[in-house]
């Protein structure tokens, strides 16, 4: 066996050994090895070491082995290599680092990774598949690689997707940025590793084969004829009946398929009347057909749809959904099918100018179905990073080591936000803040959504002077009321604006949307396009324009809407690519998923130069790997006001966190309102459901990383949506106040995302990876490591089943009743309360109810100790706004509970301190035990004076 240490490689005496190694099919390099396989699909495989065990694998296809790879946007500054060792024997070369070993088969270039004990973590299954493609006249490849064939590991991350899927082992996920869908090609495994697939193009996880229309692959027939029987009704009367090969109203271009005789005399946007004032005709379409499977197994389907739709399989209701007609999305379902045995499908749809398509993929063999498999449409090589760790948190920490630290958020970000689509005047903005203050309802941020400009002036960043006469005075008034002001800024420009002209002169404005002639939905409709954030000059100009018009007014934070980019909704993928490129660095297809990352960079770097000692903050509708380094959070897009959509938020948020993006939020109540809730006079039944849905969503929001109310009318302000004196209003205020009481705990979680690479919203599997039952539960999660949150996602449910992970004890937050880990229990869930539990051994610092964060910096803190197990917590504090924490201006107070001794030790304060830090304060201790819960007034059992030195409190 040959063994060469890296130190020797750097010496001149290593030249002869390197030449000998080349003859064996590999060459040692400064950072790893390069293998030249004698067979297989790759011409060259490079494996390099970064840090103490992160590996980078690049396999170049034949014919492109001398290509210069485009720089990584996700991992532009990977850590340098630490010490590693290279060995070769029996046709393999091993690169050994402290945390893992890469084993490369020289003949094929296949790579597998093992931990220090030799346990296999990740292994390539077969060769990479490279298929030549040409994009914008340049050569690329479609690239696919499978790993860990026939694996039972839990797989999480991949960004944010809304099909109520927690564990992605066995699932198909397309990574293609879209309103509500965020693609991040990073997976974290219960085997304690992460894999970052370094490709910015449209990528599929799971089955590498794209889904196709039912009728193109899977055959369908009806009444003995090929295709679907399609019946189109107007006002309940059959207008057209015909056979259709596929169901295809997926994009705008597909609306030409609509039969002329079935077109309703209506304009959907008029809300019930057409432009002539005549009553609308109600459209209904019913498709029936028998699917003819040619292979047995579990077939996977996607119904891409909007408006009201139902789907039945052999009479069983599989889907019953609603989506706003301008924002269709995929509803997934599986059907076990037997070759030669037809399955009857019935689809009922109320189009309302909506969209629909039914797509399908055949079953995969079980070993392939349960594997880790990435396929990208456009690439230069197989390119991925392997991140070994001791646990899943460590894998996420390694991901951030590669892609960037999660910047600290301003403290106010973790308070309550109020928003609306939309505030029309300055008085509305300041009036909402005034009303919250008058009612003593805590609030930290008011958000001004789009269209504050004149309608024909999008992209000017200029306020409409007839509605916002003095924007600076408006913002000053918000600040005087101890709130922050956040504003929506799109990357969108009308070509008539001076801002567009400046960007276009610099070659930093896309032309495709203008060339296609697409007009937006404002007034008569206006031509528009987006800027190119891949251009350094484009980013500089974009921010300069934002700063000059909005930054100088005192704006505190930015809301980057439509950052997918969504230039024109419901275009096909090909049409979308035409609107968003070519970019300054390459074809749109090559960089399809990375626009939100580069747009966030413009805000971050601009703010850094504008206010270098104030923490930047950006909320963006889409994200990508590395977004956390730009002081950005993401939200889940324009979700619908339905119970299913509430449930889908839970796994969406958890997997976003497990994609390395710790700061995530959602529109409480859903953004787009189902028509029955929009009515001026809803029925009592609909009004009751609307309020309950919002209350349940609000409860979930209080235990989300960011707590934010937003949506279309009806208005969402607490005092608007809940009647005065009602149990609903009392409950909403209680949760808002609880959020502020928990601020010491929550802000520490936020800080730990930076200091410890932690996650605020956590999958149960992160803390209990060996608990098989916890892996696929899609409607529970952890909030930090103390709280177990079980939202209620069904109308009129007054109880729900809760699974308690692990083997320890869990306390009901409301009653302190205890439950043993590993058990399932039915839990009462009155409308005003959500099931919430705390782990025995948890230490939860709590403060008083305040109207905004840091209103009382020296207020007493209640240290709540959940007895029954040892525990610890490290309370973090700083000034909440500046960048001085990076220079050590913060404090840590370690809190340790010893169950056997019955003592809480409040340790000596750590850190250099910070501006405004109280030198002394009261610490109150609350001991929680069975049936002795926390009280609303933060009642306590002991009180001590803390002046920075160690204090021990004995339990009595």
N, C-alpha and C positions, 0 to 999 in steps of 0.2 A: 504494500500500500504506500502510495506517495502522500506526503504531508508537507505542506508549505504554509508557514505563518505569514500573515499579511506584512509584518515588519520585514521579513526576508524578501518579499516581493518588491518592496520599494528600493532595495539595494541593487547595485549594478551586477552583483554576483548571480542574480536570479535570471539573467538573460538566457543562459543555457537551459535552465529548467523550463522557462516559458516556451522556448522553441520545442523542447521535447513534448510539452503538454499539447502544443498545437498539433503535433503529429498524432496525438491520441484523440483528436477531435474537439479539443477545447483549448482555450487560452485564458490564463489568469489575467485579470485586469486590476486596476487600482481599487475598484469598488466591488469586485465579484468575479464572474467568469463570463466568457462568451463561448457558446457551444455551436459547432457547425455540424448539424446532423447529417448522417449518411443517407437517411431516408426520412419519411414523414413529409408534412406539408410546409414546414418552415425552412427557410434557407439559413437562418441564423437566430439563435436564442440567446438573449442577454439577461443574466440574473445578477442584480446588484443589491448590496446591503445598505440600509439606511438606519441610523440610530443603532440600537442594540438588538435588532432582529426584525425590522420591517424589510420585506423583500420586494423588489420591483422586477417584474418579468415582462420582457418585450420580445415577441417572436415575429420576425420579419418574413413576409411571404416571399416565395421565389419570384425573382424578377424585380423585387423592390427592396432587396437587402441593402442597397446603398442609398436608400431614400433618407432624407433629413426629416425626422419626425417633428411635427408641429409641437411647440411647447405646451405642456399641460396647463389648462386653466384651473383645474381643481387643485392640483398639487404643484404649484409653480416653484416652491422653495422647500423641497424635501430635506430632512436632516442628513448631514454627512454620515458616512459609514463609521461605525465604531470598529472594535477589534473583531476579526473573523478568521476562520481557518478554512483552508481548501484541502480536500482529500480526493483521491480518485482510486477506484478499484472495480473490477468486474463490469466494465462498460458504463459506470456511473461516475459522475463527479458530484461531490458533496460540498456545499458551502455552509459552514457551521457558524452560527452567531449565538450569543447567550440565550436568546429566547426561542430559537427554532433553527431547524436545519432544512435547507433546500437540497433535494436529491434530484439531479437531472440525468435522465437516461440519454447517453451520448448519441446513440444510433437514431433516436426519434426526436430528441429535444423535449420529451414529456417531463413535467416537473411535478414533484410531490413535496409536501411539507410535513415535518414531524416535530413534536415538542422535544424538550431535552431528555425525556424518558423514552423516546422512540415511538410514541403513540402518533399514528397518522391523524393529521388535522384536515388537510386539504390536498386533494390529488386530482390532477387533470385526468379525465376519462377519455382516452383516445386523443386523436390529433385535432388541432384547430382546423376549422373549415374556412378556407379563404375563397371568395368568389370575386373575380375582377368586376369592378363597376367604374363607370366614367361619370364624373360630376363636373359640370361647368368646363368640360373639355380636359379635365385633369384625371389621372389614374388613381383609383382608390380600390379598396376591397370591402366586401361584406364579410364580417368576421364573426365566428361563433366558436365558443368553447364550453364544454361540459365539464363539471367537476363532481366528485363524490356521488357517483352513480349508486343508486339504491341506498340512500342515506336516510336515517330517521331523525337527524338533527332538526332543531327548530331554527328557522331562518326569518330574520326580521330586518326592517329598514326599508330601502327602496324609495324613500320619500313619503309622499302623502297620497293615499288612494282611498276611495270611498265606496268599497263593497263589503264592509264589515268583515274583513279578513285580517286576522292577527298574525298567524304563523303562515309564511308563504311557501313552506315546503309542500309541494304538490299543486301549487297554483301557477297561473300565468298572469304576468303583469307587464303591460306595455309602458315604457318610460318615454313619454312624449308630452311636453308641457302643454297644459290646457287649463282653462278656468276650472278650478276645483281639483286638478290633478297635478302633482308635483313629482317629477322624476329625478331621483338621486341614485346613481348606480353603485350604491354601497349596501352590503349585506353584513349583518353581524349574526354569529352562530352561537348556539348553546355549547358548541365545542370550544368556545372562548377564542375565536379569531374573527377578524373582519376581512372582507374582500372589497376593495375599491376597483371597479372596472373603469379604466380611464378612457372614456369615449364620450363625446358630446353629442353624437348623433342619436336619432331615434333607436332605442334599444329595447329588446324583449328579454324578460326573465322568464324562464320556463320553456315551453315549447318554442323552438326556433321558427316554426312555420307560422306565417301570418294567418289570422282568421280570415275566412272567406265567406261570401254570402251563401246562406242556405239555398240550394238550388244550383250552385256552381260546382260545389264539391259534394256535400251530402245531398242526395236526390230527394225531391218532394213531389207528391202527386195528389190529385183530388178528383174524385168521381171517375177514376180510371184514366185521367188525363195528366200529362206531366205538368208540374208547376202548382202554384197556389190558386185556390178559388178565392177571388177578391171581390167582395161585395161593398159597394160604396152607397151610402145612404145620405139623403138630405131631408132633414126634419122627419126622420124615421121612415121615409119612403125610399125604396130601392131606386137608385139613379143609374148605376152601372154595375154589371156583373161580368167579370172576365177572368181569364187565366193569366197568371203572372209568373215568370220564371223565378224571379227573386223578389223580395220585399226591399225596395231600394228608394227611399227618400232621405238619404243620409246627409247630403250636403245641398247647398243652394243650387248647384248645377243639376242636381237630380230631381228638382221640382218639375222639370219638363216632362217627367214620367206621368204626371197626374192626368187622369182622363178629363177632357174638357167638360163632359156632361156632369161630372161630379164636383166641379168647382163651385164653392159656396159664394153667394153674393154677400161678402162680408169683408171687413178689414179688422183683423184681430186686435190691432192696437187701439181701436176706438172703444174697447171695453163693452161691446154689446150692440153697437149700431154701426152701420157703414156710413160712408161720408154723405150719403143722401138722406140719412136719418131713418132708413127703413130697418125693420127688425131683421136680425141676422138669421141665416139658416144654420141649423146645427148639423155639422158633418159627423159621420161615423163611418169607420171602415172595419170590416171583419174579414180576416184571412183564415182560411181553414185548409188543412193539408195533412197528409200522412208522410212522415219522415221514413226513409228507406235506408237503414244503416247497413253498411257493407262490412262492418267490423264490430265485434262485441266489446263492451267495456263502457267506461264513463266518458260520455261525450260532453264537451264543454261548449257553452253557448254564451253569446252576448247579444242582448237586445238594446240597440242604440235608439233612444227614443226621447220624446218630450211630450208635453201635455198629459192627458189621462190615458193610461194603457193597462191592460190586463193580458196575461198569457196563461193558457191552460195546457197541460200535457196529459193526455188520456183522462181528461175531465178534472184533473187536480190543478188548483190555482197555484201557479209558481211565482207570478209577479203581479203586484197591484200597486202601481206607482203614479206619481205626478211629478213633472218637472216643467219649469217655465219654458215656453216654446222657443225662446231664443238661445237656450243653453241646454241642449240635449246631452245625455251622457249614457254610458254603458251600464246596463244591469246584467250581472253575471248569474248564470244558473247552470247546474250540471244535470245530466240525464243519464242514468244507467240504461244502456240499450243493448239488444241482442241482435246479432246479424240475422237479417231476413224477417225480423219481427217489427212491423210498422208501429210508429208512435203517432197518435193523433195530436195535432197542435191547433189551437184556436187562439187568435190574437184579436182583441177588441181595442179600438183606438179612436179617440176624439182628437182629430189633428190640430184644429185651431191654428193653422199655419205652422205646424210643427214639423218634426223630422223623425224618421224611423228607418231602421235596417236591422235584419236578423242575420247574425254571423255565427260561425261554427268552426270547431277544430276536432278532428278525430282523436280517439284515445291514444295515449302513449303507453308503451309497455311500462309496467310498474317501476322497474329500476330507473327508467328515464324520467318518469313522472316525478319520482322522489329523488331529485338531484338538484344541483345548483348549476344553472345553465344561462349564460349570457350570449346574446346575439345582437350585433350592431349593424345598421344598414350601411354606414360609411366609416371607414377607418383606414389607417396606414399600416396597422400591425395589430396583433393581439397584445394588449397593453393593460396590465393590472398590477395592483399592490396587495400583498399579503401581510396582514397585521396580526401577529400572534399576541396573546395576552393571558393573564391568569383568570380573567372573568370577562363578562360582556362589557362592563364599564371600562375595563382596560382596553378592549378593542376599540371602543368609541374614543377613548383618550388617544390611542395611537392614530386613529383617523384624523383627529384634530392636530396631532403632531405633524401629520402630512399636509393637511389642508388649511390649518390656521386655528388659532385659539378663538373660542367664542367670546367676543368682546363683551365687557360689562355693560349692561343696560343702565340707564338712569333709574334711580329708585322709583320715581313716580310711575314708570312704565308698569309696575306691578300693582298699582292701585286700580280703581275702577274707571273705565272710559265710557263716555256717552257719544253716540254718533247717530246719524240718520241719513237716509237717502231721500232728501238732502235738506240742509238748512239754506233758505233762499235769501236771507238778509242778515246783515250784521246784528240787528236787534234779536233775531231768532237765536243766533249763536250765544250772545251774551245773556239773553234771557234764560236759556237753559241752565247756564251756570248759576245765575241768580236764584233760580227756582230751587236747585239742589241745595244751595247754601241756606235759603229760607227754611227749607224743610229738614235741615240737618241730616241730609243723606250724603254719605261720603262720596267724593268725586275727585279725580286728579287730572282728567284729560277730556277736552272737548275737541271733536274732529269735524273739520269742514270737508265734505265730499265734493265731487266734481261739479262743474258748471257754475262756478262763482264768477267766471268770465262772461263776456258778451257771447251770445251764441255763435256768431260768425268769426270768433277770435280764439279758438282752441289752440293752445300752444303759446299764446302770448304771455301767459302767467300773470295777466293783468286783471284785476277785479273789475266787475261791471260797476261803474260809478253810480248808477241809479239805485243799486241795491246795497253796495258797500262803499259808502261815500268816503269813509276814512278808515281804511283797513288797519292802520297802525293803532289808531285809537281803540278799535275793536279788540285787537290783541292785547293792548295795554290794560284794558278793562278786565279781560280774562285773567291776566297775570295778577292784577290787583285783588282778584277774588281767589288767589292761591290755586289756580289751575293752569294747565299747559294748553298750548294751542298747536294742533297738528293739522296738516293740510294735504289734500290729494294732489299729486303731480304725476301726470301721465307722460310717457315718452312720445307723445302724439302731437302732431303739428299740422295745422292747415297751411297750405302753400302760400296763402295770402299774407301770413304773418312775417314780421321782420325776423323773428327767431328762426323760422324755417329757412328763410333766405340766407341767413348767416351760416347755418349748418350745411345747407346745400352747396354754398360757395366753397366750403371746406371738404366737399365730397363725403359728407357724413349724414346724408338723408337718403333713405331707401326710396326707390322709384317704382317698385313693383305694384303697390296698391294704387298708385296714381295711374300707372300704365293700364291696369285692369279696369280702371274707371269706377272702383268701388266708392260709394258714398256712405257716410255714417247715418245714424238715426236721429240726429238733432234737426229739428225744424224741417226745412225742405231737403236736408241731407247735404253734406259738404265733402268735397274731396279731401283726403287726409293721408298722412303717412307717419312713420316713426323714424327716430334718429338711429344712427349706428353706434352703439356703445363699444364696439370692438376697436373703434378708432380712438386713439388717445386724444387727438384734437377734438373729436366729437364729444367725448366725455368732458373735456375741459370747457368747451363752449356751452354744452348743456348745463353744467353746474353754474357757470358764470351767469347765465340767463336766469336760473332759478334764484341764485343769491341776490342778484340785482333787483328782482321784482318781489321776492318773497322772504328771503333770508334776512334782509336788512330791516324788515318790519318787526322782527322779533319772533318769527316762527320757531317752535321748539323741536318739531319732528316732522317726518315726511312719510307720506303714504303713496307707495309706488303701485298704482293700479295697472291692470292689463299688461303685466310685465312678462308674459309668456314668450313672445309678445302676441296679444290678441288684437291684430290690426283690423280684422273684419270677421266677425263670428260666422261659423258654419261654412267656411271655405274648406275645400278638400286639402289634404296634406300637401299635395303638389302645388296647389294655389297658394297655400300659406308660405311654402318655401320661396315661391316667386316674390311674395311681398316682403320678405325679410332678408334679402341678400342681393348680390353677394356682399359679404361683410368685408371689413377692412383687412381681415386676416385669412379669409378663405370662403368657400361656398357655404351657403345657408344650410345645406343638408349636413355638412360636416359639423356645424356648430349649433344645430337646431335647439338643443336643450339648454344652452349656456347663456342665452340672452339675459335672464334675470340676474345672473351672477355679475355680468359686466355692467348692467344698469345700476346694480347696488354699489358697485365699485365707484361709479361716477358720484353718487351721493356721499359715500364714505370719504373718498379722497378730497372732494370739494369741501365738505364740512371740516375736515381736519385742517385744511388751510384757512378756512374762514374763522373757526372758533377752536383753536387747537387744544384748549383746556376744558372744553365742554364735551361730554360724551355724545357721540352721534347716535341717532336712532332712526331706523327705517322700518316700516312695515310694508312688505311686498307680497303680491298675490301669488307669485311663483318663486321658486328657488332652485338651487343646484348645489352640487358638492362644493363646499368651501364658503357658502354664503355667510356662515356664522362669523367669519373673520371681518366682515364689513359692517358690524354693528346692526345687523338686520334680523328681524323676526318675519315669520310667514303666517298667513291665515288661509283658511280652507276654501276661500272663494265664494261664489254666489250660490250657496247651497239652498235647497228648497225647504219650505216650512212644513215638513212632514216628520212623523215619528221615526220612520226608517232613517231619514237623514240625520236626526239626532243620534241614533244608535251608531251610524257609520262614522260619526265624528270621533268616537272613542278610539277605535283601532287606527284611524287616520292620524290622530294626535300622538298616540303611542309610537307608531312606526316612524313618524316624523322625528320624534326625539331619538329613536334608535338609528336614525340616519345621521345623527350628529348635530341636528338643529334643535337646540334646547328651548328656544322661545317661539311658541306657537299659539295661535288663537283661532277663533271662529266667530261668526255672526250669531250672537245669542238670539234664539228664536228662528233662525234661518233668514237668509236675505230675501229670496223671492217668495212672495206670498201667494199661497193657493187661492184661486178666485173666490171661494166661499168665505174666506176671511177678509177679503178686500171690500166686500159689499158695504155700502153706507149703513145699512141696517141689517146686519147678519142675524140669522136666527139665534134664539137663545142657546140652542144646542151647539151651533158653530162657535158662538162667542165663548162659551164655556170651554170648548176644546182648545180654541186659540189661546186663551189665558193659561190653561193648564200646560199646554205645550211650552209656552214661554217661561212659565215658572220652573218646569222641570229642566229646561235648557239653561236657565239662569243658575240653578243649583249646580249643574255641571260646570258652567262658566266660572263660578267662584273657586273651583278647584282645577282650573286650567292654568297653564303658565301665565297667560295674559287674559285679563278679565274685561270683556269688551262687548257692549251692546250696540248692534247696528242692523239695519235692514230697511226694506221698503215699507211704506205705510200699510197698516196702522202704525202710528208712532210708538217707539220703543222706550221712551223715558219712563222710569219707574212710576212717576206720578201720572203718566198718560195711560199706561197699559193696565194698571191695577187701580181699582176704585179706592177712594179714600175710606179708611177704616176697615178695609176688607182683610181677611186672613192672607190673601195673596200679597197685598202690599206689605203687610207685617213680615211675611216670610222673605220677600225680596230684600227688604231693608235689613233683616236679620242676617242674611247671607252676605250682603254688602258689608255690614259691620263686622261680621266674622272674618272676612277677608282682611280688614284692617287690623283686627285683633291679632291675626296670624302673621302680620307683616314682618316681625323679626325672624320668624321661621322662613317665610317665603323669600325675603330678600337674601337670606343666607343661602337658600337653594340657588337663587339667581347668581349670587357671587361665586358659589362653588362650581357653576358651569364654566367660569373662567379659571378660578384658582385650582380646581381639582378635576376639571374636564367632566363634571357631573351632568346629570339629567334631572330636570324638574318633574316632568311627567314620565313615569317609568312603567314599562311592562312588568307584570308580576314575574315573568321569567327572568328578569335581570337579577332579582334578589333571590329567586328560587328556581335556578336553572334545571335542577334535577326533578322538579315537581312536574310530572308529565301532564297532570290535569290543568295546570296553570298555562300551558303553552297555547292552547287554542281558544281559551275563553276570551271573547271579543268585546265584552261589555263591562269589564272591571279593569282597574289599573291602580298603580301606586302614585301618590303625590309626595315626592321625596321618598325617604325610606320609612317614614312614620305612618302615613295615612293610607288606608285602603279605601278606594272610592268606588261606589256601586250605583251609578246613575239609573234612574227609572226612565225607560224609553217606550212605555206603552201607556196609551190613554186609559184613564180611570184605574190604573193599577195602584193598589194600596198595600202591596207587598211585593217582594221579589226574592228570588233565590240568590244566595251569595255563597261563593266558594272562598274559604279561608286558606291561603297558601302556607306552605311551610309546616313546621311542627310546634311552633310556639303558641302563645296566647294572644288573642285579639280582643280589644275592648270596643264595645259600641260607644261612639263618641257622645251620644245623647244620654244613655242610661248607665254606662260602664258595665253592662252585662258582658260576660266573657264568653269567648268561643275558642275552641281548640283548632290549631292549624291542621289542614288535611281533611276538614269536615265541610259539609254543606248544610246550610240552614235557611229556612224561610224567615225573612226579616220584614217586620212591619215598615211600611213606607207611606205614611199619611202625605197628602198632597203638599203640605208645607215643609216636609223634611225628606232629604235624600239619605239612604243608608250610608253611613260613614263610620269607619273603624280606625283604631290606632293600635299599633303594635306594642305589646308589653316590652319594656326596656326603652321605649322612645322618650326623648326629652324634647318638649315642644315649647320654646319661648313665646310668650304672648304679651301684647301690649294693650293699652286702652283703645276704645273706639275713638278714632280721630276723623276729622272731615277731609284730611289730605295727609299724605305721608310726611313724616317729620314735623307735624304740627307741634308735637311735644317731645322733643328729643330727649329730655331728661325725665320723662315720665317713668314711673315704676314699671318694671318688667316682671311678669309672672312666669316662673320657670315651672312648667307642668311636667311632672315625672310620672310616667305610666309604669307602675311597679310590677314586679313579677319576673324581671330579668335585668341583667346588667345593661347599662346604656351609656351613650356618650353623644355629645353634640358640640359643635364649635361655632358659637354665635359670631357672625361677621357684621361689622358696622364700618361705614365710612361716610363721607359728606354727601354721597348719593348723586353727585352731578359731575364732578371734575374728573380729570385723568390722573389726579395725584395718587390714586391707589397704586399705580404702576411704579411710583417712586417710594412706596412703603407707607403712604398716608392712609392707614386703616387700622382697625383693631380686631383682634380675635379674643374671645373669652371662652376657654374650654370648660365644658360642663360634663361631669362624669358621675354616674350613679352606680353605687355598689349595692346590689340587692342583699347580699348576705350581711353586710355591715349596716345597711339601712341609711347610707349617707349619700348626700349630693355634695360633690366638691366643685365649687365655682373657682376655677383656676386663675392664676395671675394673668392679667391682660397682656396680650402679645401684640406686636406691631409698634409703629412709630406714633400712632395716634393720628387724629385728623381734625380739620378745622370744625369747630363747633362741638367736639366730643365732650360730653359731661364728665367732669373729673370724678364725680361720685353720684351714685343713684341708689334707689331702693330696689332690691331684688326680693320678690315674694315667691315662695315655694308652695306649689299645690301638689299633694300626693294623691294620685288617682289609683284607686283599688276597686275591687268588685263592688258594683252598685254605688260608687262614690265618684260621680262624674265631674267634669268641669262645669262651672255655672256661667251663666251669661254675663255676670258682673266680675268675672275673673277672680272669684273668691279664692282665698289662699289659707294655708295652714301655718306658715312661718314667714318672717320678714327679717332681712338682714341689710346692713348698709355696705355697699360695695364701693371700694375706692381704688380698685386695681390690683389688690393683693388677694391671695388665696383665702377663701372662706369655705368652711365645712358646715353643712347643715344636717343635723341628725333627724331622721324620721321619728316621729312620736305617734 
